[in-house]
Amino acid sequence: MKHLKKSVLILLAMIFALGMIMTGCGSSDAGDASAASDAGSAAAVSDEDAAAAVDELIAAIQVQEYTEDTEAQCKAAKEAWDALTDAQKELVEEGDYFARDTGDASADDPLNQDEIGEKELLVVSFGTSFNDSRVKDIGGVEKALQAAYPDWSVRRAFTAQIIINHIWARDGEVIDNVDQALQRAVDNGVKQLVIQPTHLMHGAEYDELMASVDQYKDKFESVEVAEPLLGEVGADASAINADKEAAAKAVVAEAVKVGGFDSLEAMDKDGTALVLMGHGTSHEANVTYSQMQEQMKQLGYKNVFIGTVEGIPAETALPEVKKAVEAAGYTKVIIRPLMVVAGDHANNDMAADEEGTWYYGFVNGGEFEVEGADQPVDIGAGFGADNVTCQIEGLGRIADIEKMYVEHAGAVIK
């Protein structure tokens, strides 16, 4: 809190300095000495200190817990950023937090309206601060559900407060967290509540959702939670199911189409592998990624490989995936997220042309840092920039994936 108070003081000094600059030319001779003294004190705030103050204000809202101070903190961070000069903004380490263009936030509907009625379909997502992806991927699922069930009011909740805060501070768009959405439902007199998670699996986010739902379930006549995208996890890597098959077919078909191929077989003959990069998790549900690789095998998709950002399970780490691609004889790669949204991981960990990303690793080879490893892993030679392509598109915008969510919700709607 001491650091945060210092940041606020620096911000106030900056604003005061700007005020002196704007009014100083019109000050009387009698006030010149005082004005000069005050301006000198304000000027003592260096560009570096001003930038550091904004970094501290950003850090204060990069948290998962919502408090009574969250709204004020989001507002303070944005005001501090706006008060900086262009030169000072260049010094902010987390400058992309506000400066990066991720699309038009006004195109997104936060679905936090009241007047819900007695039947609510609450769509719960991890969330993304990438505006275009939020509209196309999360919004795509929400719109499909509303179209399928017009008698139900579709509303939204995100499980990631850190993302909610980012959108709130940068764009002024307010999205409910799960507790807020559930309380909104109670306050609006909802009787039948159906919750559709957009999560891939029964993982940590799903568990946290269920814990929140347990606190509210007695406040409704009925509460039903539909299956996440890939359905039940299963005991081991061989436990595939109809949901995993449907999702595999949908994402592969979309990748083939976007890649400009007539079929997956044509992609195979071209020497091109499809790498689907998921998030990865230390939760026991991480076997889902192994199951998806098994599902690809069962479907005869020999040139499709499953990886994860976190490299959990171990065979999904980039060094292992690259090795498998090379061993199978492929010389070209298309990388696409196995995630509902094309957000931070898709844009930064997958597609960015900088050391440490999947694109960079496949293009350039060399050493790659694997999470949890003591030292970087040598992944050999790269494929070259002409042979590696990224498709930055989430699962949520694929019509057949949206259809799966509609079916999952329909299975529990009464």
C-alpha positions in Angstrom: 0.0 0.0 0.0 2.9 2.4 0.7 4.1 2.0 -2.9 0.6 2.5 -4.2 0.2 5.7 -2.1 3.5 7.0 -3.5 2.2 6.3 -7.0 -0.9 8.3 -6.3 1.2 11.2 -4.9 3.3 11.2 -8.0 0.2 11.2 -10.2 -1.2 14.2 -8.3 2.1 16.0 -8.7 2.0 15.3 -12.5 -1.5 16.7 -12.8 -0.5 19.7 -10.7 2.5 20.3 -13.0 0.3 20.1 -16.1 -2.1 22.6 -14.5 0.8 25.0 -13.8 1.9 24.7 -17.4 -1.6 25.5 -18.7 -2.2 28.5 -16.4 1.3 29.8 -15.7 1.5 32.2 -18.7 -1.5 34.2 -17.3 -0.3 34.5 -13.7 0.4 37.9 -12.2 3.8 39.2 -11.3 2.9 38.9 -7.6 2.2 35.2 -8.0 5.2 34.4 -10.3 7.5 33.5 -7.4 5.0 31.2 -5.8 4.0 29.6 -9.1 7.7 29.0 -10.0 8.3 27.4 -6.7 5.3 25.1 -7.0 6.1 24.2 -10.6 9.7 23.4 -9.5 8.4 21.0 -6.9 6.1 19.3 -9.4 8.8 19.2 -12.0 10.9 17.1 -9.5 8.7 14.2 -10.7 11.0 12.7 -13.3 9.7 10.9 -16.4 11.0 7.7 -14.9 9.1 8.2 -11.7 5.9 9.1 -13.5 6.2 5.9 -15.6 7.0 3.8 -12.6 4.0 5.2 -10.8 1.8 4.0 -13.6 3.4 0.6 -13.6 2.6 0.3 -9.9 -1.0 1.3 -10.4 -1.3 -1.3 -13.2 0.3 -4.0 -10.9 -2.3 -3.1 -8.2 -5.2 -4.3 -10.6 -3.4 -7.3 -12.0 -4.9 -9.4 -9.3 -7.6 -12.1 -9.2 -9.4 -10.8 -6.2 -12.2 -8.2 -6.4 -12.4 -5.7 -3.6 -14.3 -2.6 -2.8 -11.3 -0.6 -4.1 -11.2 -2.3 -7.5 -13.3 0.3 -9.3 -11.3 3.2 -8.0 -8.0 1.5 -8.7 -9.0 0.8 -12.3 -10.0 4.4 -12.7 -6.8 5.7 -11.1 -4.6 3.6 -13.4 -6.3 4.9 -16.5 -6.2 8.5 -15.4 -2.5 8.1 -14.6 -1.8 6.7 -18.0 -3.7 9.4 -19.7 -1.8 12.1 -17.8 1.5 10.9 -19.2 3.3 12.5 -22.1 4.0 10.3 -25.1 7.7 10.2 -24.1 6.7 9.0 -20.6 4.4 6.4 -21.9 7.3 4.8 -23.7 9.0 4.3 -20.3 6.1 2.4 -18.8 7.2 -1.3 -18.7 3.6 -2.5 -18.9 2.7 0.1 -21.5 0.9 -2.4 -23.8 -1.7 -2.7 -21.0 -3.2 0.5 -22.3 -1.5 1.1 -25.6 -2.0 -2.2 -27.5 -4.8 -2.1 -30.0 -6.9 -5.2 -29.6 -10.0 -4.0 -31.5 -13.1 -2.0 -30.8 -14.4 -2.6 -27.2 -17.7 -0.9 -28.1 -18.5 -3.8 -30.4 -18.7 -6.1 -27.4 -21.9 -6.6 -25.4 -21.0 -7.3 -21.7 -24.4 -8.9 -21.1 -24.7 -7.4 -17.6 -28.2 -6.0 -18.0 -30.9 -6.3 -15.4 -34.5 -7.2 -16.3 -33.5 -10.8 -16.8 -36.8 -12.5 -16.2 -37.3 -15.9 -14.5 -35.1 -18.0 -16.8 -31.4 -17.2 -17.2 -28.7 -18.9 -19.3 -25.4 -17.7 -17.8 -22.4 -18.2 -20.0 -19.2 -18.4 -18.0 -15.8 -17.9 -19.6 -12.3 -17.4 -18.4 -12.3 -14.2 -20.5 -10.0 -12.3 -22.7 -8.8 -8.6 -22.9 -8.4 -8.9 -26.7 -11.5 -7.1 -27.8 -11.8 -8.6 -31.3 -11.5 -12.1 -29.9 -14.0 -11.4 -27.2 -16.5 -10.3 -29.8 -16.0 -13.1 -32.2 -15.2 -16.1 -29.9 -17.0 -15.5 -26.6 -19.6 -13.3 -28.2 -20.1 -16.0 -31.0 -21.0 -18.6 -28.4 -23.3 -16.3 -26.5 -25.2 -15.2 -29.6 -25.6 -18.8 -30.7 -27.1 -19.7 -27.3 -29.4 -16.8 -27.4 -30.6 -17.6 -30.9 -31.2 -21.3 -29.9 -33.0 -20.5 -26.7 -35.0 -17.2 -27.2 -37.1 -17.8 -24.1 -34.0 -17.6 -21.9 -32.0 -14.4 -21.1 -28.3 -15.0 -21.9 -25.9 -13.2 -19.5 -22.1 -13.3 -19.2 -19.6 -13.9 -16.4 -15.8 -14.1 -16.5 -13.8 -16.2 -14.0 -10.6 -14.1 -14.4 -10.8 -10.9 -12.4 -7.4 -9.9 -13.7 -9.0 -9.8 -17.2 -12.1 -8.0 -16.0 -9.9 -5.3 -14.4 -7.9 -4.9 -17.6 -11.0 -4.3 -19.8 -12.5 -2.1 -17.1 -9.4 0.1 -16.7 -8.5 0.4 -20.4 -12.0 0.5 -22.1 -14.4 1.4 -19.4 -16.4 -1.8 -20.1 -17.7 -3.6 -17.0 -18.1 -7.3 -17.0 -19.5 -9.3 -14.1 -17.3 -11.9 -12.3 -19.1 -15.1 -11.3 -20.2 -13.9 -7.9 -21.5 -10.6 -9.3 -23.4 -12.4 -12.0 -25.0 -14.9 -9.6 -26.0 -12.1 -7.3 -27.5 -10.2 -10.2 -29.6 -13.2 -11.0 -30.8 -13.3 -7.4 -31.6 -9.6 -7.4 -33.6 -10.0 -10.6 -35.7 -12.8 -9.3 -34.4 -15.5 -11.6 -36.0 -18.9 -10.7 -34.4 -21.2 -13.3 -30.7 -20.8 -13.8 -28.7 -22.7 -16.4 -24.9 -22.2 -16.5 -22.9 -23.0 -19.7 -19.2 -22.9 -19.1 -17.1 -22.2 -22.2 -14.1 -23.9 -20.6 -12.6 -26.8 -22.5 -12.6 -29.2 -19.6 -13.4 -30.0 -16.0 -10.2 -28.2 -14.8 -9.3 -25.7 -12.2 -11.5 -22.9 -13.6 -14.5 -25.3 -13.7 -13.9 -26.3 -10.1 -13.8 -22.7 -9.0 -17.0 -22.1 -10.8 -18.7 -25.0 -9.1 -17.5 -23.7 -5.7 -19.2 -20.3 -6.4 -22.4 -22.0 -7.6 -22.6 -24.0 -4.4 -22.8 -20.7 -2.4 -25.9 -19.6 -4.4 -27.7 -22.8 -5.4 -30.3 -22.5 -2.6 -31.4 -19.1 -3.9 -33.0 -20.5 -7.1 -35.7 -23.0 -7.8 -33.3 -24.9 -10.0 -29.7 -24.6 -11.0 -28.1 -26.7 -13.8 -24.6 -26.6 -15.0 -24.0 -27.9 -18.5 -20.9 -29.7 -19.7 -17.7 -27.9 -20.8 -16.7 -28.2 -24.4 -14.8 -31.6 -24.2 -17.2 -33.3 -21.8 -16.1 -35.7 -19.1 -12.4 -36.1 -18.6 -12.1 -39.8 -18.4 -9.6 -42.0 -16.5 -6.6 -42.1 -18.9 -5.3 -41.0 -22.3 -7.4 -43.6 -24.1 -10.7 -42.3 -22.7 -12.0 -40.3 -25.7 -15.7 -39.4 -26.2 -18.2 -38.0 -28.6 -17.5 -34.4 -27.6 -13.7 -34.8 -28.2 -14.4 -36.3 -31.6 -16.8 -33.5 -32.6 -14.4 -30.8 -31.4 -11.5 -32.4 -33.2 -13.4 -32.6 -36.4 -14.6 -29.0 -36.1 -11.2 -27.4 -35.4 -9.3 -29.4 -38.0 -11.9 -28.7 -40.7 -11.6 -24.9 -39.9 -7.8 -25.0 -39.9 -7.8 -26.8 -43.3 -10.2 -24.2 -44.7 -8.3 -21.2 -43.4 -5.1 -22.7 -44.6 -6.4 -22.8 -48.1 -6.4 -26.6 -48.5 -9.1 -28.8 -50.0 -8.7 -31.4 -47.3 -6.5 -32.6 -44.4 -5.1 -35.2 -46.8 -4.0 -32.5 -49.2 -2.3 -30.7 -46.3 -0.6 -34.0 -45.5 0.6 -34.4 -49.1 2.0 -30.9 -49.0 4.2 -31.8 -46.0 2.2 -29.6 -43.7 1.5 -30.5 -40.0 -1.2 -28.8 -38.0 -0.2 -28.0 -34.4 -3.0 -27.2 -32.0 -1.7 -25.3 -29.0 -3.7 -25.5 -25.8 -3.0 -23.9 -22.4 -1.9 -26.8 -20.4 -2.6 -27.3 -16.7 -1.3 -29.0 -13.6 -4.8 -30.1 -12.7 -5.5 -33.8 -13.1 -7.7 -32.9 -16.1 -4.5 -32.3 -18.1 -5.0 -35.9 -19.4 -7.5 -34.2 -21.7 -4.7 -33.0 -24.0 -3.4 -36.6 -24.3 -6.9 -37.7 -25.0 -7.2 -35.2 -27.8 -4.0 -36.5 -29.3 -5.4 -40.0 -29.1 -8.6 -38.7 -30.7 -6.6 -37.3 -33.7 -5.0 -40.7 -34.0 -8.3 -42.5 -34.0 -9.7 -40.2 -36.7 -6.6 -40.9 -38.8 -5.4 -37.3 -38.5 -1.7 -38.3 -38.6 -0.5 -34.8 -39.3 -2.3 -33.2 -36.3 -0.3 -32.6 -33.1 -1.4 -31.4 -29.7 0.8 -29.0 -27.7 0.4 -26.7 -24.7 1.9 -23.4 -23.6 2.7 -24.8 -20.2 4.1 -28.1 -21.5 1.8 -30.1 -19.2 1.5 -33.0 -19.9 5.2 -33.3 -20.8 4.6 -34.6 -24.3 2.8 -31.4 -25.2 5.8 -29.1 -24.6 7.1 -27.4 -27.7 10.4 -29.4 -27.9 8.5 -32.7 -27.8 5.9 -31.5 -30.3 8.5 -30.2 -32.7 10.4 -33.5 -32.4 7.2 -35.5 -33.2 6.5 -33.3 -36.3 10.0 -33.7 -37.6 10.0 -37.5 -37.0 6.8 -37.8 -39.0 8.6 -36.1 -41.9 6.7 -32.8 -42.1 8.6 -29.7 -43.2 5.8 -27.1 -42.9 3.7 -26.2 -39.9 0.4 -24.4 -39.2 0.0 -23.4 -35.6 -3.5 -22.7 -34.2 -4.8 -22.3 -30.7 -6.8 -25.1 -29.0 -8.5 -22.5 -26.9 -12.0 -20.9 -26.9 -10.5 -17.4 -27.4 -7.5 -16.1 -29.5 -6.3 -13.9 -26.6 -3.1 -13.4 -24.8 -1.7 -16.9 -25.3 -2.6 -17.0 -29.0 -1.2 -13.6 -29.8 1.8 -13.6 -27.4 2.9 -17.1 -26.6 2.0 -18.6 -30.0 2.2 -16.1 -32.8 4.5 -13.3 -31.7 7.8 -13.1 -33.7 10.0 -13.1 -30.6 12.2 -15.5 -28.7 10.3 -17.9 -26.5 7.1 -18.2 -28.7 5.9 -21.2 -30.6 6.2 -19.4 -33.9 9.7 -18.3 -33.2 10.7 -21.8 -32.0 9.4 -23.5 -35.1 10.9 -20.9 -37.4 14.3 -20.5 -35.9 14.9 -23.5 -33.7 17.8 -23.1 -31.2 17.2 -23.1 -27.5 13.7 -23.0 -26.0 12.8 -22.5 -22.3 10.4 -25.1 -21.0 8.4 -24.2 -17.9 9.8 -26.1 -14.9 13.1 -27.1 -16.7 16.4 -26.2 -15.1 17.9 -25.0 -18.4 16.8 -24.2 -22.0 16.3 -27.2 -24.3 18.0 -27.3 -27.7 15.2 -27.9 -30.2 17.4 -28.1 -33.3 17.1 -26.3 -36.6 14.1 -24.2 -37.5 11.7 -24.7 -40.4 12.2 -21.1 -41.7 9.7 -18.3 -41.8 8.2 -19.4 -45.2 7.2 -22.7 -43.7 5.5 -21.7 -40.5 2.0 -20.0 -40.4 -0.2 -19.0 -37.4 -3.9 -18.9 -37.5 -5.0 -16.5 -34.7 -8.6 -17.7 -34.3 -10.3 -19.1 -31.2 -12.6 -22.1 -31.1 -15.6 -19.9 -30.2 -16.1 -18.5 -33.7 -16.4 -21.9 -35.3 -20.0 -22.7 -36.1 -19.7 -26.4 -35.2 -18.2 -25.6 -31.9 -21.0 -23.1 -31.1 -23.4 -25.9 -32.0 -21.7 -28.1 -29.4 -22.3 -25.5 -26.7 -25.9 -25.2 -27.8 -26.4 -28.9 -27.5 -24.7 -29.0 -24.1 -27.0 -26.3 -22.7 -30.0 -28.0 -24.3 -29.2 -31.2 -22.4 -29.9 -29.5 -19.1 -32.5 -26.9 -20.0 -36.0 -27.8 -18.7 
